[in-house]
Amino acid sequence: MLKFEALERQQATEVGPGDIVLINGIENIGIGVTITEIGATWPTPTVHEPTLTMNFQVNNSPLAGRASSSPAGSCGPPAA
C-alpha cells in the first residue's frame, strides 16, 4: 500500500480518514471503497444532493451589447 504525501508516494502500513492511497492485490475494489479490519462494520454514509445550481439566461441588463474599451469588458475601472 502506498500513501500520497504531497506529490510523493510513501510506503504505508496504516492510513486514516481522507488519506489517498494506492492498493494492489485486492480484487473488486474501486474508487470510494472503504477498507476496514476483518469483522468491522461501518454504516453507509448518506450522500446529499449537490447544493450548487446554475441558471443560464440571456443578458438583458442595461449595458448588454455595449462596446467597452476595457479588455475585461465592463468589469473593473475604465481604461486610461
C-alpha positions in Angstrom: 0.0 0.0 0.0 1.3 3.4 -0.9 0.2 6.7 0.6 0.5 10.1 -1.0 2.5 12.7 0.9 2.3 15.9 -1.1 3.3 14.7 -4.6 5.4 11.8 -3.4 4.3 8.2 -2.8 5.4 6.7 0.6 5.2 3.1 1.7 2.4 2.8 4.4 1.2 0.1 6.8 -1.7 2.3 8.2 -3.8 5.1 6.8 -6.5 7.3 8.1 -9.7 9.1 7.0 -9.1 11.3 4.0 -5.8 9.7 3.0 -5.3 9.0 -0.7 -3.7 5.6 -1.2 -2.8 3.1 -3.9 -3.7 -0.5 -3.2 -3.0 -3.6 -5.3 -3.7 -7.3 -4.8 -7.4 -6.9 -3.8 -10.0 -7.9 -6.4 -13.2 -5.9 -6.9 -12.0 -2.7 -5.3 -12.7 0.7 -6.7 -12.7 4.4 -6.0 -14.5 5.4 -2.9 -14.4 1.9 -1.3 -13.8 1.7 2.5 -11.4 -1.0 3.7 -11.5 -1.9 7.4 -10.4 -4.7 9.7 -11.9 -8.1 9.3 -15.2 -8.2 11.0 -15.5 -4.4 11.5 -18.8 -2.9 10.3 -19.4 0.8 9.4 -22.7 2.4 8.5 -23.0 3.6 4.9 -22.7 7.4 4.8 -25.6 9.4 3.4 -24.7 11.4 0.3 -26.8 14.5 -0.2 -27.8 16.1 -3.5 -25.4 18.8 -4.8 -26.1 22.2 -3.4 -24.9 24.2 -6.4 -27.3 25.3 -9.1 -26.7 27.3 -12.2 -29.1 29.4 -14.3 -28.1 30.3 -17.9 -30.1 33.3 -19.2 -29.9 35.9 -21.9 -28.1 39.1 -20.7 -30.8 41.7 -20.6 -29.1 44.3 -18.4 -29.0 48.0 -19.5 -25.3 47.5 -20.6 -25.9 44.4 -22.7 -24.4 44.7 -26.2 -22.4 47.9 -25.5 -18.8 48.1 -26.6 -16.1 48.6 -24.0 -12.5 49.9 -24.2 -11.5 47.5 -21.3 -10.1 44.1 -22.2 -12.3 42.7 -19.4 -15.5 44.0 -20.9 -17.4 46.2 -18.4 -15.5 44.8 -15.4 -13.1 47.0 -13.5 -12.2 50.6 -13.8 -12.3 52.4 -17.1 -9.2 52.3 -19.3 -7.0 55.4 -19.0 
